[in-house]
């Protein structure tokens, strides 16, 4: 009898579904059938049932956080059962020990983490039985039954286990030592909080803080542009004054002189340049490009996209979610006509049929065996379903995946870009830019709801003459760089900090040489949120003061280097391919960890955090949470420290709505000031309050008549 171990309960249930079965508690029994003549048990993990042991389990003295204890490097890493999952581990173990079980089928997700999760359970249970590997890229009935007929030998995927194990151990060593080093050294500087640092999270955070600094240090400057409206024999268009390719004028007076000079003058078309550009349909989705697209289209966080995608995968509607490939093999491409025939029956997609390209079987832009690693691109499976029959979020994501496949079967999009140079009074040059769609192509499928903002210019010939009808002077301001969205951050991690502004994600590195993997990037961003390093507002990623302090402390050292982490990912990938030694890699990790600790100790003497509000970090200190800061001026209850704000303890029983934010116009309201406001009705002067471009100093005071907090200048 065989024992099938899946990664999750839903997955286990889906694997058993094609066969006659009966449910047990924590497992399913498959009854004897053609595929399993003696029957089989299906059981599952619940994610990771095991975790690497805490430091004190290796050495009791390691429990205390001291610099003298560092580095913490175990001689041999050990796993332990996660307390909350002890019951399920015992059940899996009991099934592994059953005398009738003679073979194990490893059915974890077909990737590195899945490999680690299931093998760890088997090793920890100390069971040695023959093992086969189920390796499938979708959970359709056909894929499951074919997968069980074509099981791999366990040796074929063992390298992935070594890769995942090396990754986990490396993250433990770097994380434990870096976090303790910086937490203890920053505490000596009076900043009391836990500063988590890690091999992937810290370089990612460094990229976010770098952008935050660029925004803070940016000085906005005014500029003016001269806009002219031309009439050329009933044809009208606008142009922008240029000098040596630059339209921006730094002095208003000069702009006014140019505008006055041009008003009512004769104008002549000096030159017309046309450039035709062709845009190929976008590549098929991998996880990163889908996360970036869903964030841009629906502001889904990367984690939300992955969670929805996992549900679609469990339902057998899409292929494996954590894929890093944009390509498929010929086997998948041969299934496309069957999949698309079913899509054609769904109302929303009927207008796209018949498809301009009935087959892409021989199109290397999509079908390329060499560029398919463990998994092919994320595509709809043959179990096509009308997206409108799914939940709202599932519908949105499934529709994106279907449309991306439809776009691949469409023609390229073609645009003509026109640049007109118009001379006023034979002296002042004005440039007009516009575009014209020549062939809609694949954009009909993907950008069907998008309005074109580009100017369409009238048919003008070189040498045509006319008049300047109107001239206006337009004022503008130089803008700072934009903060990253979560979707852009995923792309940024994928490319190890080389930011790519490209919707089609054409130039994203083809091999994993970035920060983290397809499977872990969403989790890293979630971790940065949970650890109060970043805040997401209006889909933009803001670095907190806590993040700024940590990255300022680390500086340009190796721990914050995206390039270094990218090289690590490359080495881990090589371990997974059986081309590199896990032991040699871990030796490098140990040396690097010692260097991280030394760097931190040496740099700590020179740390300065000028311009960073370090008080706000202590304001969310766990020791201050829940403490009373005074009496509520509205109801007489206690005002408590709630972490990011001060709030009345009677908000439930008396519906009291008194709150005081800890952050007002960029400055932190300390506990001292909160207490002073509640006791005396007014805080000390808070300096550097910022509203728009203006900075000012003021106190906060309680207005008894209006029952609200106001500024007191």
N, C-alpha and C positions, 0 to 999 in steps of 0.2 A: 504493500500500500504506500502511496506517495503522500508527502506533506507539502502543500503549497503555502509559502509564506509571502503575503503581500505587504505593502508598505502602510496602507490605510484601510479602515473598515469598508468604506464605499468601494474601494478598488477590489477588495476581496470578494464582496458581494457580486460585483460586475463580472469577475473572472469565473464565478460559479454559475452565473445565470444561464449560459448556453447548455448546461448539463442538468440531468435530474438530480435534485439535491434536497437536503433537509437541514434546517437551521438548528445549531446548538448555541450555547452561551459563550460568545467570544470566538466561535469558529462555525464553519459550515461543512457538512459532510456531503461529498459528491458520491452518488450511488454508482455501482458498477455500470459501465457503458462502453461504447466502442473505443473512446479515447482513453478511458481509465478502466480496464477490465476488472481490476480489484477494488475500484473506487479510490477516493482520495479525501484527505482533510484539507480545507482551506482555512488558514488563520491569518493574522495580521499584526503588524506593529501599530502604534498610534503615533506616527512620526518616530522620533528617536526615543526608544525605550531605555537606552543607556546614555550615560554622559561621562565625560572624563572626570576623574575624581578631583575634589577640592584640594588645595595645597596642603591643608592640615592632615589629610589622610595619608600623605607621603611622609610628613614630618610634623609632629605636634607643634614645634616651635614656629612653623610657617603660618600658623593661624594669626599671629600678631603682625600687624603691618609695621615693619621697621626697615630702614635702609640697610642695616647691617645684615639682614637675612638675604638680601638680593645678591645674585640672581637665584630665582627658584627654578631649578631644572631637575626634574625627576630622572632617576637612572633608567626607569622603564615606565611608560605611561600605562595607567590602569583605568578601566571603565567600572562604573557602578550603575545599578538600576536606579532610574529616576523615580523618586518616592511616589509621585502621583500615578505612575504607570506600573507599579510593582505587581498588581493583580494580573494585568494582561501578560506581563513577562512570565509569570508563573504558569499561566495557562499555555502559552506557546512552548515553554520548557517541558511541561507535562506531555504535550503532543509529540515533541521531539523524542521523548524517552519511551514512547509506546512501543511495545515489542513488534507490533504489526507494521510500524513505519520502517521501510527499508530504503527509501530514497527521498531526498529533499529537492523541491523545485523552488529556486530562488526567484520570486516574482515581484521584487521591489521595483520601483520606477526604473526605467531603463536609462540610468545615469549614475553619476558618481555617488551622490548622496544615497540613492536607493541601494546601491551596491554596499555601502558602509552600514546602513541601518540593519539590513537583514543578516549580513555576515557577522556583525558584532553580536547579535542575539545568539547565533549558532556557536560562535567561539565562547561566549560567556557561559552558555549552557553546557559547555564541554562535551559536545556531541560530534562524533566523527562518522558521518554517513556519506555515501555517494551523493553528489549534488549536480543538478543541471540548472541552466539559466534560461528563464523565459525572457525574451528580448523583443518587445513589440512597441510600435510607435503610435498605436491607437487602440481604443477599447471597444471596437465594434465586434460583433459576434464572429465575423469572418476572420478578423485579425487575431482574436483570442484562440479560435480553434486551429488556425494555421500555425500560430505561435507554439501551441502545445505539441504540434506534429513536428516542428523544426527546432526543438530545444537545443541551446548551445551547451558545450561542455563548460563547466564552471571556470576552467583555466583561461578561457577566452576573454573573460571580463575581470580577472583577478587584479590586473594592473590598475583598474579604476578604483578598486578598494584601497590599494596602496596610496593612490593619489589622494583620495578623500581622507584617509587616516593621517597622511603626512600634513594635509591642509589643517585638519582639526588640531593636531599636536602643535604645529607651528603657530596657529592662532592662539592656543592656550599659553605657550611660552612667551610670545611677544606681548599678548594682552595682559597677562598677570604681572609681568615685570614692568612694562611701560606704565600701566595704570597705577601701580603702587609707587613707582619712582616719582611720577609727576604729581600724584595726589599728596604724597608726603612732603615733597620739596615746596609745593605751592602752599601747603599748610604752614610751613615755616615762614612764608611771606605774608601770613595772615588771611589766606584765602581758603576757607574751610569748606570743601565739598569733595565728592568723589569724582575724579577725572578719569573716565574710561578712555583708554587709548588702544589702538589695535592696528594690525597689519594692513587692513583694507579701509576701516572706518576713518582712520586719521588722515591718510592722503586725500580721501574724498572730502573730508571736512576742510582740509587745507585749501582745496580748490574753491570751496564756498566762501571761506574767510577772505581769500585773495580777492574775489569779486566784490565782497562787502567793502574791503579797503579801497578798491578802485572807485567805488561809488562815493564813499565818505570823503576821499581826497580830491574828488572831481570838483572843479570850480566852473560853474555855469557862466558863460559869457554871452552878451547879446550880439545879434547880428541882424542885418537887414538885407532883403532881396527885392530887386526891382522886377515887377511882373508887367508885361505889355500885352494888350489885346490887339491882334492884327486883323484887318479886313483886306482880303485879296480877291477882288472881283466876286463879291458875294460869299466868298469862303472865309470862315472865321476860325481862328485858333489862338492859343496863348503861348508866350515864350518867356524864358527867364534870362535876365542879363548875365553874361559870363565874361570873365577876363582871365585868360590863360587857364581855362577849365574850372575856375572857381566862381560860384555865384554869390558867395557870402561877402557882404561889405561890413567892415568893422565900425565905421563911423556913420552915424545917421545923416549928418550933413552932406557927406559925399553921395549917399543914396538919394537924398532929396534933389541934389544937383543933377544926377543922372536922369532921374524921373522927369524933372522939369525940362531937361534938354530934349528928351525923346518925345514929349507930349505933342501930338499932332503932326509929327514929321512923316516923311515918306519912308517906306520900307521895301526891301528887296530880298527875295529868297536867294541866298548866296550858295547854299549847297544842300543836297539831300542824300543821306546815306541810309541804305536799307540792308538789314542783316536778317537772314532767315535762320531760325534755330529749331532744331528737332529734338523732342524729348521722348525718350523711350519709356514704355510703361514701367512703373516701379517694380523692384524685386519682390518676391514673395516674402511674407513676414517671418522673421525670427522673433524671439521673445522681446529683445531690446527694442526693435523697431516697432513692434505692436504696442509696447508700453509707451513709447514716445508718441506714437500716433493717437492712442486712446487718451493720453494726457492732453494733447493739443486739441483734440476734437471734443472731449467730454470732461476734461479736467479730472479724469480718474487718476488716483495715485498709482504708482507702479505696483504696490502690493495689492490694491483693489483689482487691477487688471489681471494679475497672476491668479488671484483667488477666483475670479469669475471664469477665467480660462480653465482652471482646474475643474470647475463644475461642468463646463462644456465637454471637457475631456472625459470626465467620469460618465457623462451621458452618452459617450461614444460619438459626439458630433464633430469634434476636431481632433487633430493629431497631437502628439506629445507636446505639452506646453513649454517645457524648459529648453527648447531647441536653440542652438546658436547658428543654425544654417538657414540661408535664404534659398536653398536649392532642393530639388527632388531628384530621385533616380528615375530611370525609364519605367520601372515597375509602377511607381506612383503616377507618373504622367500618362501611362496607359489607362489608368482608372478615371482620368479627368472627363472623357466624353460621357461616361455613365453618371458621374457626379453632376456635371453641368446639365445633362438632360433632365435630371430631377429639379435642379435650380430653375430651369426654364418654365417649369409648371407653377412656380410661385409668382403671384401677382406682381410684386414690386420689381421683379427682374425680367419680366416678359419682354419689355421694350429693348433689351440688349441682345435679343436673339432674332435671327440667326447671328452667330458670332462672326466677326470679320476674319478671325483666325480659328478655324475649326479645331486645329491641333497645334500644340507647342512641343510635341514629342521630340522634335529635332532642333529645338531652340536652346542653345547652350546658355542663354541668359537665365534660364529657369531649370533646365534639365542637365545636370552635371554631376556624374557619380563621384568625381574626384573632390568636389566641394561639399559633399555630404559626409559629415563626421559620424557621431553616434546616432544622430537623428536628422530627418529631413525637415524642410520648412513647415510652418504651422499652416495647415490647409483644412478645408472641410472634408470629412470622411464621406463614404458612400451612404451613410445613414443620414441623408439630408432632411432637414426639418424646416418648416416655415418659421423664420425668426420671430414673427408676431405672436407665435404660440409659446414663447419663452418669457421669462421675467424681463422687465424693462432694461436692466443692465446687461443681461445675457444677450438680449436682442441686439443691442448696440454693438457689442463686441463681435458676435457671430456675423452680423451684417458686414462689418469691416473686413472680416476674413474672407467672406464670400466675394465681396466686391474686389478685393485684391486679386483673387484668382480670375475673376471675370476680366479685370483690367489687363492681365497678362495675355488674354486672347483678343485684345484690341490693337488697333494700329497706333503708331506713334502720334503724338500731338505736335503740330507745327504752327509756329508763330513768326510773323514778320515784325521786326523791330525797326522803327523809323526814327532818325534824328534829323531835324531841320535846323539849319543855321540861317537866321534872318538878320540882315544888317539894317540898322536905322541910320539914315543920313550918311550912309557909307562908312560909318564909324563904330557905332555901338552894336556889339554882337549879342543876339538873343538865341537861346537854344530851346527847341521844343522836342519832347520825346513822346512817342506813342507806340502802341502795338496793335496788331491785327491778327486775329485767329484765322489761320488758313485751313487747318484740319483739327477738329476737336479730339478725335482719336479716343484714347483711354480716359481722358478727362471727363468724358460723358458719364463714366461709371463712378469715378471717385470724387470729382469736384462738381457734382451735379447740382449742389445747393449753393455753391460759392458764387458771389457776384464779382465780376471783373471790375477792379478799381482803375485799371490802366486807361489812359486817354486814347481815344481813336481819333487820329488826325485826318483832315479832309484831303482829297487827292490834289496835291500841290506840285507844281513843276518848278524846276530850277529857273531862276530869272524872272519869275512872276513878281509884279510890283503892286503895292497897295499903300495903305495908311495905318499909322498907329492910332487906334480909336480911343484907347484909355491906358493910362499907366498908374500902377499902384505901388506903394512901398510897403512891404510886408515885414513885420518884425518877428524875430524868432530867438530862441536861446539854445545854446549847445546842450545836448542831453548826456547825462552820465551813462555808462554801460548798464544794460538791464540785468536784473537778478535772474538767475536760472529758474526755470520751471522744473518740476519733478521729472517731467519727460526729458528735458534737455540734460538734466543731471544723469539720467540713465545712459544717454548717449555719451556724455562726457566721461563717465566711468568706463564705458566700453572702449573708448579711444585713449584711455590713460591721460586725460586732461587736454587732449588736442580737440578743441571745440569745433564741431562741424555743424554749420547751419545749412542743412540739406534735408528737405522733407522726405526725399526718396531714400535717404540713408545709404546712398550708393557707395560712398567712400569710407564707410565704417570698416575698421580693420577686419579682415576676413577670418583671421585666427584670433583666439582669445589672448590678447596681449594688453589687457586693460585692468581695471580694478575690480576684483571679484569675478564671479561667473554669472551666466544668464540666470541661474537658480538663486544666487545669493544677493544680487544688487538691490532688489526691492527690500529685502530684509535689512540691509545696511542702512538704507535711507530711513526705514521705520525705527531702527535702533538709534540713529542720530536724533530723531524726534523724541523718542522715549527718554533719552538721556539729557534732554533739554539743551542740545547743541544747536538745533535748528527749529525754526517755527515756519509753518506754511500759512501764508496769508495771500488770498486772491491768486492761488496757484503759483506763488513765487516763494522761493526758498530764502529765508532770512537767517543769517548767523547771529546767535545770541552772544552776550558778553562772555559767557562761560566758554564758548567756542573760541572767541578772540583771544582770551587769556591762554588757553591751551596751545593754540597755534603760534601765538607770540612767544611762548616759552620754548616750544620745539624749534622754532625758527626754520632754517633751511637744512636741518639735519635729516638723516636718511629716513627716519620714521614718517616724515611728511612727504616723502618723494613719490609721486605717481609713477615715475619711470622705474624706480627700484621695485615697487610692488608689481608693476607690469612684468618685469623680468622674473619675479617669483612665480607669477601666474603661468608664465611660459614654461618655467622649469617643472611646475606641478603638472602641466599639460603633458610634458615629456614623460613624467613618471606614469601618467595614465596611459600613455602609448607604449610603455615598456622600454623607453629610450634613456631613462635617467634613474639614478639610484635614490630611493627614499632616505637611506641612511646618510649618504653624502649631503643631501639637501638639509637634513636635520642638523648636521654638524655646522653647516653655514648659518642656520637659524640661531643656534646657540651662540656662535661668535658674534652675530649681529646683535643679539639680545644684550650681551655684555657691553657692546659698544653703545647701545641705546642708553643704558644705565649710566655709563661713564660720561656720555655727552650731557645728560640731564644734570648730573652733579656738577660738572665743570661750568655749565651755562647758568646754573641757578644763582651764582654770585653776581651775575651781570643783568639779571632780569629786571626790566622796568615795564610797567603797564600804564604808561602815560596815555591819557585819553580814553582808557577803558574803565567803565564804571564797575569796579570790582565789588562794590557793596551789594549790587543787585544779585550777585552770585550767592552771597551769603543769605540774601533775602529768601531764597528758596531752599535754604539749608533745612534738612529734615529735623534738626533739633529745635528750630523755631516754629515749625508747623503746628497749628492748633493752639499756640500761646495767645493769651489775651493781651491786647495793646491798649485797652481802655473801654470806656462806657459809650454805648451807642447813643448819639444825640437825638435819634428819632424815637426809640422805644425804651431805652434804659437797659437793654441787654448788653452782653459782652461782645466787643468787636475782636474777632480772632484773625490770626495770620493764616490765610488759606493757600499760601504758596505764591500765586501770581497776583493776589489782591488781598485786601483786608475786608472781611464781611461780618455782618451781624449773626450771632449765634441763634437768634430768634426768627430766622428767615422762614422756617417751616411752621413753628407753632403760632407766630404772630404775623406771618407773611411780611416781615420787615425787609425792606429792600435796600437798606444802607450798605453801600460798598465804596471802597476807595482803591483804585487801581494802583499797583506798585510802580507802574510805568506811566508817566504823564509827559507828553511832548519830548520823548527821548531821554528823560531823566528819571532816576529811581527815587521813590518815596521811601526813605528808610524807616525802620521801626521807631527810631528816635523821633523823627518828624511826625509819624502817625500818632504816637503817644502824645506829643505836644499839641497837635491839632485837636485831639479828643479831650484833652485836659484843659488847655488854655484857649482853644478856639482858633489857633493860628500856628503855622509851622515857622521854622527858620526860613530865611531867604534861600530859595533853590536857584542856583546859577546855571545858565546855559540852556534854558528851555528853548526849544526850536519849533517854530511854526512856519512852514514854507521856507522862504529864504531868510526870515527874520529870527534873530536870537535875542532872548531877553531874560532878565532875572525877576523873580516874583516869589511871594509866599502863597501858601494855600490857606484860606480861611473859611470857617463855617458861617454861612448866612442864616441866622436864626429865623428871620422873617420868611425867606423863600425856601428854607430847609434844603439847602444845597451847598456844595463846595464851590468856591470861586477863587479867582486869582486876586491877590492884593499886591499892587505894584508899589 
